């Protein structure tokens, strides 16, 4: 997992009110402490005999001897920080599953608000904040899913179109959605409008399990 992904997930949790679980808070605290210690060792001023007096002979000599272990201390500090980095990555991998569930509510709320306006008049202006929320959450949904097809056993061709929509049939997923949203930014106003212009398509956050169930229940073609 990249630093960009971790920052995106942390921002998502803060933005949409997803509580940080204890295992992630513990990993964050460990990594932060390990990094602070490594920086402290790395930037420590090396002691010398300058300023030595009768009162501080022992302390000065002991400090100089301890500083002789600086390289070993820095190497160990770096190893500990690397361990913390790994623990943080593992924790965020677990937290991804939490976000996949918890971000459904804010997406569906914004989607319902958008669709209410669209259903009344497709050309009516939309609330910019609602559009921004949907665009942000579509990007997050894509980031959580990773490579197309990696999170759904149903098939690569159905994965991307069904992450944030439901469809009336499989043809809509593989044909209509692709052709109507080609070159449009996923989650943009134009993309959202193009999706809803397809008969029977609705905006809805779907987890991988929900995608599989939804696609399995769809007919291949439109029914009369």
N, C-alpha and C positions, 0 to 999 in steps of 0.2 A: 504494500500500500504506500502511495506517495504522500509526501508532506502536503501537497495541494489537496488531495482527497481528505486527509485528516482535518485540515483547516476548514474544508467545505462542510464536513460532517459536524464539526464543532459549531460552526456558524449556523447550520440548519437547526441544531438542537436549541441554540439560543434564540433564533428567530421564531421558531414555531413551538417553543415551550416544551420541548422533549426533555424530561429529567435525565441528568447524567447518572448512570448506575454506579454503584459502589466500586465494581471491578474496574471501571474506566477511571473514576476519580482516584483510585489507589495507584493505577498505572501512571496517570498524569503526574501525581505527586512524586512518585519514585523517579520518573524521568526528569522532572524539574529539579529535584534535589541532586540527582547525579550530574546533571548539566552544570548546576551552580557550583558543585564541588570541583568538577573538572576545570571550570573557568577560574575558580579561585586558585587552584594549584598552578594552572598555566600562567596566570598573571602575577603570581606572588613575587615580591621583591626579594632577591637573594641577599641574605644578611652578610655583613662583613665585620671586620674588627674595628671599623670606624666608630668612634664614640664609646669605646670600651672604658669602663671605670672599675675601681675596686669593688663597687657594689654590684656590678652586673657581669663580672667575669664568667661565672658559671652559666648564666642565662645566654650570654653571647656565644660562648663556645658550643653549648648544646644546640643553639639555633643553627650555627654554621654546620655542625655535624649532621643535624637533621636535614638541612638543605642539600647535603650530599646525596640524599635519597630522592631528590626531586624527580629525576627521570623515571625511576621505578614507580614513584607515587603517581606521576602523570600517566604512565602506561596503565596502571591499575585503574585509575580514575576514568580513563578512556574506555577501558573494558567494561566497567560498571555502567557507564553511560550507554554503551552499545547494548548491554543487557536491557537497560531501561527502555531503549528505543524499540527493541524487539517486543518487550512486554506491552508497550503502548500500541504497537501495530496489531498485536494479537487482540488487545482489548477493543480496538476500533473495528476489527473484523467481526467481533461479536456484536458490537453496537450497530453495525450496518443492518443486522437483522431486526433490531429494535426500530431503527429509522424506517425500514421498509414497511413496517406496520403502522407506526405512529404518524408518518407524514401523509397517510391516506386521508385523514380527517380534514386537515387544512386544504388539501388539494380538492377534495370533493365539495367542500364548502364554497371555495372560490369558483369551482367549475359550475356548481348549481347557480350561483349568482350570474355568471357569464351566460349560461344557457337560457336563463329566464329572460334576459335582455334579447338574446339572439332569437329565441323562439317567438318573441313578440314582433321583432323586426330585425332581420339579419343585417340591415344597413344602419341600425341605430348605433350611436357611439357607445363604447364600452368604458367602464371605469378603468383608468390607467393603472391604479393600484392592484386591481383584480387581475389584469393582464400580466403585470409584473410578477405577481405571486405565482400564477400558473406557469409562466415561462421559467421562473426559478425552480419550481418543483418538478417540471418536466426534465430540466437539466439534472437535477438531483436524482430523479428516478433512473435516468440513463446511467449516471455515475454509479449508483448502487447496483445496477444490473451488470455492469461491465460489458464484456464482449457480447455482441449480438448472438443470441442462441445459447449462451453459457448457462443461463439460469432457468431455462425452460426446455424440457425434453420433447416438447411438441414439434419443434423444428425451427430453424433459424428464420425462415421466411415469415413466420407468424409472431415472432418475439417483439421486434421493434414497434410494429403498428399497434399492438395490443397492450403496451405498457400503461398507457394513460387514456385508453378508449375502450369502448365495447362496440361490437359490430353485429349486424344482422346475419351475416353469412361470411364464409371464408373468402369468397371472391372479393368482398369489400376490403378485407385486410390485405390481400395480396395484389389486388389490381387497382381499385378505385383510390385507396389511400395513397399508394405509391405515386400514381400518376398526378393526383391533385395536389400533393404536397411536395412534389419534386422541386428541389432548390430552395424551399422555404425553411427558415430557421425553426427547428422544433420548439414548440411552445410559444412562438410569436403570435401576434394578433392575426396575421395572415394565415398561419398554420392552423390556429384554432378555428377560424372561420371556414377554412377549406375542409377541415375534418367534419364540421357540423353540416356542411353543405351536402355531404353524402347521406342519402336517405337511411335512417335507422342508426346512424353512428351517434354515440353520446360520449361525453368526456367523463372518464372515471379512472381513478388510480386502481391498478391491479397488481397484487403481489404475484410472484411467479406461480404459486399454487393456484391463485385465482385465474391467471392467464390460461393455465393448462385446462382447468375445468371449463372455462368459458369457451375456449377453442374446440374442446372435445364435444361440446353441446351444439356447435354451430352446423347448420347445413352447408354444403359446399356452395350452392347457388341460391339466388333469391327465389323465394317461393311466392306464388301468386296470391 
